[in-house]
Amino acid sequence: MAAAPAAAAAPPAPAAPQKDTLEKTVVFLQKREGIDKALKIIRYTSRLIAAVSPEGSEARRRFDLLQASVGQSRKAYRLGKFLQNVHGLRNASLWAAAAGGSRADVVLGALEVVTYAGEGVYYFLDQFIWLMKAGVISKALERRLSRASAYAEAAGYAANIALNLHRVRVLQLQEFALRARAAKAAKDGAPPDPATPRRIAALRSQRVLRAAFVVQDLSDALLALSDITDGRYARLSHPVVLALAGLVSAAVSSYKNWPG
């Protein structure tokens, strides 16, 4: 009996078409984070234009109104966002570290908990500040809530900066190890591993991105510090400085959330 002919190999699946800028923008704006970051760019651009406009000018008045309106819109759009931090807090690595991790694991886990908790408290209190500004509830505690929100926000940024600096260092050490391994192989006359340059490039890209996250948190921390101190430090709280800090933060977070 003749053997059955072998099944024809399936043709390779066609590569997925690359999204163009319009498609990526649509995807970006479909997400809560995308809308929030777009509004953040609009707000701090308006704030910068108002800051450099002549005092008492119509341009300053209009852009001050725009940035205040967008600020309120962002607060409303972040309704319930603190639940993401509650979820992250529940899964934070502190609990695994406490079950038998090293001392370094416990420290990193504690920083992760502070990051989630600080940001979560900020978003939670921000809902009440929004309702106060909207006139739904009394404004009697607005100043205290704003100060507490800024303190929680700053604590979260400080912990996240420490975490990202640690991750930058880990990525740097991994890159050094790969480079040392490649140099040793070349010295011993072994053929180069074609995957090594790609791994080094990927580690460097991740390291640069983590460094950008540090810059973002520093920018946001400057805004929180201005709220905590009520603008007592004139240079740090200058409207142009704060507007630029907000734009830097918005640019980094938009890049982070931009579709690949």
C-alpha positions as CSV (number, residue, x, y, z in Angstrom):
1,M,0.0,0.0,0.0
2,A,1.5,3.3,-1.0
3,A,2.3,5.7,1.8
4,A,0.1,8.8,2.1
5,P,1.7,11.9,0.8
6,A,3.1,14.2,3.4
7,A,0.9,17.2,4.3
8,A,2.0,20.4,2.6
9,A,3.7,22.8,5.0
10,A,1.5,25.6,6.1
11,P,2.5,29.0,4.6
12,P,4.1,31.3,7.1
13,A,1.6,33.7,8.7
14,P,1.9,37.2,7.2
15,A,3.6,39.8,9.4
16,A,1.2,42.0,11.2
17,P,1.1,45.4,9.5
18,Q,2.8,48.2,11.4
19,K,0.5,50.8,12.9
20,D,1.0,54.4,11.6
21,T,1.0,57.5,13.8
22,L,-2.8,58.0,13.4
23,E,-3.5,54.4,14.5
24,K,-1.1,54.7,17.5
25,T,-2.7,58.0,18.5
26,V,-6.2,56.4,18.5
27,V,-4.9,53.5,20.6
28,F,-3.2,56.0,23.0
29,L,-6.3,58.1,23.5
30,Q,-8.5,55.0,24.0
31,K,-6.7,54.4,27.4
32,R,-7.3,56.4,30.6
33,E,-3.6,57.0,30.9
34,G,-3.4,58.3,27.3
35,I,-6.2,60.8,27.9
36,D,-4.6,61.8,31.2
37,K,-1.2,62.4,29.7
38,A,-2.6,64.4,26.8
39,L,-4.5,66.6,29.2
40,K,-1.3,67.0,31.3
41,I,0.6,68.2,28.2
42,I,-2.2,70.7,27.5
43,R,-2.4,71.9,31.1
44,Y,1.3,72.6,31.5
45,T,1.7,74.0,28.0
46,S,-1.1,76.5,28.9
47,R,0.6,77.1,32.3
48,L,3.9,77.9,30.5
49,I,2.3,80.3,28.0
50,A,0.5,82.0,30.9
51,A,3.7,82.3,32.9
52,V,5.6,84.0,30.0
53,S,2.8,86.3,29.0
54,P,2.7,89.9,30.3
55,E,1.0,90.3,33.6
56,G,-2.6,91.4,33.2
57,S,-2.7,90.5,29.5
58,E,-5.6,88.7,27.9
59,A,-3.4,85.8,26.9
60,R,-2.4,85.2,30.5
61,R,-6.0,85.3,31.7
62,R,-7.2,82.9,29.0
63,F,-4.4,80.3,29.5
64,D,-4.7,80.5,33.3
65,L,-8.4,79.6,32.9
66,L,-7.6,76.8,30.4
67,Q,-5.0,75.2,32.7
68,A,-7.3,75.4,35.7
69,S,-10.1,73.8,33.7
70,V,-7.9,71.0,32.4
71,G,-6.6,70.5,36.0
72,Q,-10.1,69.9,37.2
73,S,-10.9,67.6,34.2
74,R,-7.9,65.5,35.1
75,K,-9.1,65.1,38.7
76,A,-12.5,63.9,37.4
77,Y,-11.0,61.6,34.9
78,R,-8.8,59.9,37.5
79,L,-11.9,58.8,39.5
80,G,-11.3,55.4,41.1
81,K,-7.7,55.3,39.9
82,F,-6.5,54.7,43.5
83,L,-7.8,51.2,43.1
84,Q,-4.9,50.3,40.8
85,N,-2.6,51.2,43.6
86,V,-4.6,49.1,46.1
87,H,-4.3,46.2,43.7
88,G,-0.5,46.8,43.3
89,L,-0.2,47.2,47.1
90,R,-1.9,43.8,47.6
91,N,0.6,42.1,45.3
92,A,3.7,44.1,46.4
93,S,6.8,42.1,46.8
94,L,7.1,43.0,50.5
95,W,4.8,40.2,51.4
96,A,6.9,37.6,49.6
97,A,10.1,39.2,51.1
98,A,8.6,39.0,54.6
99,A,8.1,35.3,54.1
100,G,11.8,34.6,53.9
101,G,13.5,37.0,51.5
102,S,16.9,38.6,52.1
103,R,17.3,41.9,53.8
104,A,17.7,43.6,50.4
105,D,14.4,42.1,49.3
106,V,12.7,43.4,52.4
107,V,14.0,46.9,51.7
108,L,13.0,46.9,48.1
109,G,9.6,45.5,49.0
110,A,9.1,48.2,51.6
111,L,10.0,50.9,48.9
112,E,7.5,49.3,46.6
113,V,4.8,49.4,49.2
114,V,5.6,53.1,50.0
115,T,5.4,53.8,46.2
116,Y,1.9,52.3,45.8
117,A,0.6,53.6,49.1
118,G,1.8,57.2,48.5
119,E,0.4,57.4,45.0
120,G,-2.8,55.6,46.2
121,V,-3.4,58.1,49.0
122,Y,-2.8,61.0,46.6
123,Y,-5.3,59.7,44.1
124,F,-7.8,58.9,46.8
125,L,-7.7,62.4,48.4
126,D,-7.7,64.0,45.0
127,Q,-11.2,62.8,44.5
128,F,-12.4,64.8,47.5
129,I,-10.4,67.9,46.5
130,W,-12.1,67.7,43.1
131,L,-15.6,67.6,44.8
132,M,-14.6,70.5,47.0
133,K,-13.5,72.6,44.0
134,A,-16.7,71.7,42.2
135,G,-18.7,72.9,45.2
136,V,-20.4,69.6,46.0
137,I,-18.9,69.4,49.5
138,S,-17.6,72.0,51.9
139,K,-14.2,73.5,51.3
140,A,-13.4,73.7,55.0
141,L,-10.7,71.0,54.8
142,E,-9.5,71.7,51.2
143,R,-6.2,73.2,52.4
144,R,-5.4,70.3,54.8
145,L,-6.4,67.6,52.3
146,S,-4.2,69.3,49.6
147,R,-1.3,69.3,51.9
148,A,-1.8,65.7,53.0
149,S,-2.2,64.7,49.3
150,A,1.1,66.4,48.4
151,Y,3.0,64.8,51.3
152,A,1.7,61.3,50.2
153,E,2.6,62.1,46.6
154,A,6.1,63.2,47.5
155,A,6.7,60.1,49.6
156,G,5.6,57.8,46.7
157,Y,8.0,59.6,44.3
158,A,10.9,59.4,46.7
159,A,10.4,55.6,47.1
160,N,10.0,55.1,43.4
161,I,13.2,57.1,42.7
162,A,15.1,54.9,45.0
163,L,13.6,51.8,43.3
164,N,14.4,53.0,39.8
165,L,18.0,54.0,40.8
166,H,18.5,50.4,42.1
167,R,17.1,49.0,38.9
168,V,19.4,51.2,36.8
169,R,22.4,49.9,38.8
170,V,21.3,46.3,38.3
171,L,20.9,46.8,34.6
172,Q,24.3,48.5,34.5
173,L,25.9,45.6,36.3
174,Q,24.3,43.1,33.9
175,E,25.6,45.1,30.9
176,F,29.1,45.1,32.4
177,A,28.9,41.3,32.9
178,L,28.0,40.8,29.3
179,R,30.7,43.0,28.0
180,A,33.3,41.3,30.3
181,R,32.1,37.8,29.1
182,A,32.3,39.0,25.4
183,A,35.8,40.4,26.0
184,K,37.0,37.2,27.6
185,A,35.6,35.1,24.8
186,A,37.4,37.3,22.2
187,K,40.6,37.0,24.2
188,D,40.3,33.2,24.3
189,G,39.7,33.1,20.5
190,A,36.1,31.9,20.8
191,P,33.7,32.9,18.0
192,P,31.6,35.9,19.0
193,D,28.0,35.3,20.1
194,P,25.7,37.2,17.7
195,A,23.1,37.7,20.4
196,T,25.4,39.5,22.8
197,P,25.3,42.9,21.0
198,R,21.5,42.7,21.0
199,R,21.3,41.9,24.7
200,I,23.7,44.8,25.5
201,A,21.6,47.2,23.4
202,A,18.4,46.0,25.1
203,L,19.9,46.4,28.6
204,R,21.2,49.9,27.7
205,S,17.7,50.9,26.4
206,Q,16.0,49.7,29.6
207,R,18.6,51.6,31.6
208,V,18.0,54.8,29.8
209,L,14.2,54.3,30.2
210,R,14.6,53.8,33.9
211,A,16.8,56.9,34.2
212,A,14.0,58.8,32.4
213,F,11.5,57.5,35.0
214,V,13.8,59.0,37.7
215,V,13.7,62.4,35.9
216,Q,9.9,62.1,35.6
217,D,9.6,61.5,39.4
218,L,12.0,64.3,40.2
219,S,9.9,66.7,38.1
220,D,6.6,65.6,39.8
221,A,8.3,65.7,43.2
222,L,9.2,69.4,42.5
223,L,5.5,70.1,41.8
224,A,4.5,68.3,45.1
225,L,7.2,70.2,47.0
226,S,5.8,73.5,45.8
227,D,2.4,72.5,47.1
228,I,3.9,71.4,50.4
229,T,5.8,74.6,51.0
230,D,3.1,76.9,49.5
231,G,5.6,78.3,47.1
232,R,7.9,79.7,49.8
233,Y,11.0,78.9,47.7
234,A,10.6,81.4,44.9
235,R,13.1,79.9,42.5
236,L,11.8,76.3,42.8
237,S,8.2,77.5,42.7
238,H,8.6,79.9,39.8
239,P,5.7,79.4,37.4
240,V,8.0,78.8,34.4
241,V,10.0,76.2,36.4
242,L,6.9,74.4,37.5
243,A,5.4,74.5,34.0
244,L,8.6,73.0,32.5
245,A,8.7,70.3,35.2
246,G,5.1,69.3,34.4
247,L,5.9,69.2,30.7
248,V,9.0,67.0,31.3
249,S,6.9,64.6,33.4
250,A,4.1,64.6,30.8
251,A,6.6,63.9,28.0
252,V,8.2,60.9,29.8
253,S,4.9,59.4,30.9
254,S,3.4,59.8,27.3
255,Y,6.4,58.0,25.9
256,K,6.0,55.2,28.4
257,N,2.3,54.8,27.5
258,W,2.7,55.3,23.7
259,P,1.8,52.2,21.7
260,G,4.8,50.2,20.4
